[in-house]
């Protein structure tokens, strides 16, 4: 057998963005270990940014060349979807690296391993975004998660941070087990782990166990899909798999949370699109009573409801943002289910990608502002701590205001456009349930406005109880300026982001033929709203 | 086909019944005369000198992790060595990359003092 065809030059060329980031991660580790222990590690941060930047430029180059390739014998799909997800992850990575050096130095945890772990995690996320096989997906998920567990516990002398890392690790290990069990069941039913192959097998006459059609075992595929939903629901922090989120976000260093709240969610949603749209799009996997569309529909409602309601009573801004990130998972799921409603509506998936873009800027920025205050293991994260910073640190307060407005979905910020397109996708399906879903979503996001504005009120209209120390740092300020500017830019000129999202959605290699055909036909311009109950699943 | 395993099931049930029966019988029938000496924890005749749960030094974990790393290396390298000829230069290159990454990991561990006992 000739194995030389398994790895070709083209394969290596296509994974160059991942390879660059991984090599830089190893290089950073070597830099750290031969580093004089008291000197500043700012250059390590810049090396990481360089690596991520080159990988980002390469992804953009491949994207502009219109790269649509299968790599490594169909284990990875380097298509425009994977490349746009690469860009989003790299963006979150670069912004987190910018926010880190001053923060790490002031909390005396300035170690090069931090950047190394961040880069390795980014490689795993990119693998998830490009995965065309359940095993590549699993490998990417583990590669993403393990460094993140370590990063969550990076305050080595804080028991809070250790608890955060431990909690995330144990629950994350459980969710990985769920994923593996789901993969095993699917492999048992279809005889393949290739996502396209799974769809073909399932469409070709139902589900097979040892050659026998097992209509009576329709619970088996449902069980397998439920297990996968648990695993990915955990990663994107959707209710009811959200328990870890507030504790982990509260204990972990703010600069880490800025990365893990955004990039992990991006990778998780990329995985959802890959697995459920490529693997399980066909009926009855999607539309039966036990179909995944129904499950995600309810997950979306629960996430939006619980996230927004519980966030209201929080006194700690990090916990508030954690619940808000649960709510954002709900909005993203609205876009996801709406786009998966039927092949004709798949165009709506671009709202998810655009939402992720808007969410990345606003959330990395918000956590960067939290990282901006405090020193030596003491973070200033309660509403009282941040009271009155509007007059003392007007720049940071202004940036935070922009991020909060974007999270609340108020124009002219990117968050508004993102929410608009997500709910538009729901309404465009024309089915009553989805219109109700959109209405519920809008109402719950109104509830969300309360706690976002509460922070703004606290910053500008309350007097400070105590003096907060600002960390400063050129890189940190750069991160804040970039996030704020981008949030406004994509709010006022969203077309660039929307075009990017559209390109990504149109280029999913393994997408079902019906979806591809619907995407190829010109987009519907009108909303077909049917108020009569239709023959829905 | 599965019927040949039925005796195993019988054995399992029988073992459970015997153990359960004896334990129940001794609990119900045996005489009970507790005393202070009888209820004390027995440790080879001498009094206990402390908690059995003690914290281990992290050094032991370092040794364990190092062992696992090289164990896994062997798992990959030995099968590769067996078929290295048919894998050709591509296989050689892939294994080279793997070993370089592993070596850099060792360099990291060594240089940051993970191999020193004190």
Interface residues (C-beta under 8 A of the other chain):
Chain A: X1 X2 X3 X4 X6 X7 X26 X29 X30 X33 X34
Chain B: X86 X87 X88 X89 X90 X91 X94 X101 X104 X107 X108 X111 X112
